[in-house]
Amino acid sequence: MDYLEYKGYKGTVEYSKADNCLFGKVVGMNKDLILYEGTTVDELRIDFEAGIDSYLEGCKVDGVEPRKPFSGKLNLRMPSDLHAHVASLAATTGTTINDFINRAIEHEIQAVSQ
């Protein structure tokens, strides 16, 4: 699935057969909701970008920090034996558990994307 992207925010592109229109929402926003729609891809993109600009302007006016679509923090659960194995391998390679897991995920993304 492709996404619209603007100023670091990503949004879905969906189709409503009942309304014969395109619509979407910004992904990764936990407490805020940014929705947009259009009858063409160009209209959808314009409404998407306007929605983000409006959100950012509203945050500025209210003096609040805009939420980022993804914080970069992920609470990960794994079996304790896997945790021990990862810690051991990270120490052996002279890196942190966090860096080790990030590299493993990047490797998996590359493998799946090919």
Secondary structure, 3 states (H helix, E strand, C coil): CCCEEECCEEECCEEECCCCEEEEEECCCCCCCCEEEECCHHHHHHHHHHHHHHHHHHHHHHCCCCCCCCCCCCCCCCCHHHHHHHHHHHHHCCCCHHHHHHHHHHHHHHHHHC
